[in-house]
Amino acid sequence: MNKIKTPDEKRIEKLTNILIFQNTFPILIEKEKSYFGKIILQENYITFIIISLVNILQQNINMDIAKPQRMHIKINQKELESSTLGGLIKILRTLSPENNLIKNLSEYNKLRNILTHKMMSKYNNFKQINIDVEKLNGHGSKLLIELSNMHQKIVADGLEKIRAIINGNKQ
């Protein structure tokens, strides 16, 4: 007999399924054989990580108790999720001191835009398209590693701030 799940159990199951999907997405990217398919998957994952980074950076800034003039940042989640990759890069640029990452993201976005929006006017043969698609895939793979490393660092920084707040409240 099936047990009826409580609303909390349903939310936990949904969040668990989302986390499993998000954590296995890089495997899907790696297994994709088509360079064009890989570009679509990479861009979606890059966008996902940037949105996650922006949210975490926003939280870290808003709970940074060490700053004498506390800033408060509020970014509209719906606008964030509907932003283009270029728009997300601009938002990330305002929150992150990682200039090299921003430069790499901007280069990736420029080549991606050419391949997705100007393919018919820029190229006149498939050989050059394939060369640039391979280049974009390599660039995307490196970016995913760079973004994942930054994500891990920022999550760790945020956890430290939370611990400091909790420990400060205990005293």
C-alpha positions, 0 to 999 in steps of 0.5 A: 500500500502506498503511503500518502506523503506529507507536503514536507516529504513532497518538497524534500523529494522534489528538491532531492530530484532537482539536486540529483539532476543538477549534479548529474548534468555534467555527466550528460554534457560529457557523454554528448557526442554532437558538438552542437548538442554539447554547446546547448548543454554547456550554455545551460549549465554555465547559465545555471551556475552563474545564476547560482553564483549571483544568488550566493554572492548576493547572500554573502554580501547581504550578511557580511557583518564585517563591513561597517557600511553594510550593503544590501543587494536585492536582485529580482529572481525572475529577471535573473532567470530570464536574462541572456548570458550577456546580461548574467555576465554583466550582473556577475561583473558587478558582484565578483572581483574575478576579472579573469573569469568575467573576461573568459565568460565574455569571450565565450559569449562572443563566440557563442553569439557568432555561432548562434546568431550570425552563422549564415553571414560570417561563415561560408563553409562547414569546416570553419564552423566545425573548427569554431564549434570545437573551440567553443566546446573546449572553452566551455569545458574550461569555463565550467571547471572555473565556474565550479571552482568559484562556486565551491569557494563562494559557498565555503565563504558563505558557510564561514559567514553563517558560522561566524553569525551563529557563533557571535549569537552564542556569545 
